[in-house]
Amino acid sequence: DTAVSQTPKYLVTQMGNDKSIKCEQNLGHDTMYWYKQDSKKFLKIMFSYNNKELIINETVPNRFSPKSPDKAHLNLHINSLELGDSAVYFCASSQFQNYEQYFGPGTRLTVT
Amino acid sequence: ILNVEQSPQSLHVQEGDSTNFTCSFPSSNFYALHWYRWETAKSPEALFVMTLNGDEKKKGRISATLNTKEGYSYLYIKGSQPEDSATYLCAFMVETNAGKSTFGDGTTLTVKP
């Protein structure tokens, strides 16, 4: 069983489109995260949700919005996609806020 | 902005060599430090969670130490193997912003057979 899953794995889309990336965890964890792996391959946190409450909102453009329908899901919606949004996006979850995080396989987004 | 620095940025060693690298972080408001192993084309995997000054953790040939007063953690690999080749990330958490991990940029280790 995959602990943290993301769909799709690859996403190619045009500038200006709106897209979503889904994340699900079956670990019963309380906290979920979204990270962006930037062009230098560095990992930067975007959002974190704890029991359906946003507890971190980094300075990302408001075109990005996390949506958590329940504790096991944290989806990432992106409006008006731009070329600079091309990156790999990782979802992660942890049992509590200070525990180690379990990462999903990543979604490679390419904006053309 | 929290400054988490890892050094060296990259490291090439021969199979069988032992190696170590450093994660430096602010020494105030320490909450936890995590080490992750990130293989190419895979996802980061947790190695250690360290919370107390003086902590030493070990998993097989890999071990880590923590000094919260001076703000650093060392990761050691004994007898490196080619399968140890990966990027090793540390992530720092402060008490006043629980839940937020600030990741270092990683040390990329290449072990040559």
HADDOCK unambig.tbl for C-alpha pairs under 7 A between the chains (distance, minus, plus):
assign (segid A and resid 42 and name CA) (segid B and resid 105 and name CA) 5.53 0.50 0.50
assign (segid A and resid 43 and name CA) (segid B and resid 103 and name CA) 6.59 0.50 0.50
assign (segid A and resid 56 and name CA) (segid B and resid 100 and name CA) 6.96 0.50 0.50
assign (segid A and resid 97 and name CA) (segid B and resid 98 and name CA) 6.13 0.50 0.50
assign (segid A and resid 97 and name CA) (segid B and resid 99 and name CA) 4.30 0.50 0.50
assign (segid A and resid 98 and name CA) (segid B and resid 32 and name CA) 6.71 0.50 0.50
assign (segid A and resid 98 and name CA) (segid B and resid 98 and name CA) 6.71 0.50 0.50
assign (segid A and resid 98 and name CA) (segid B and resid 99 and name CA) 6.06 0.50 0.50
assign (segid A and resid 100 and name CA) (segid B and resid 34 and name CA) 6.67 0.50 0.50
assign (segid A and resid 100 and name CA) (segid B and resid 46 and name CA) 6.09 0.50 0.50
assign (segid A and resid 100 and name CA) (segid B and resid 49 and name CA) 6.32 0.50 0.50
assign (segid A and resid 101 and name CA) (segid B and resid 46 and name CA) 6.68 0.50 0.50
assign (segid A and resid 102 and name CA) (segid B and resid 45 and name CA) 6.69 0.50 0.50
assign (segid A and resid 103 and name CA) (segid B and resid 43 and name CA) 5.91 0.50 0.50
assign (segid A and resid 103 and name CA) (segid B and resid 44 and name CA) 6.19 0.50 0.50
assign (segid A and resid 104 and name CA) (segid B and resid 43 and name CA) 6.47 0.50 0.50
assign (segid A and resid 105 and name CA) (segid B and resid 42 and name CA) 6.39 0.50 0.50
assign (segid A and resid 105 and name CA) (segid B and resid 43 and name CA) 5.42 0.50 0.50
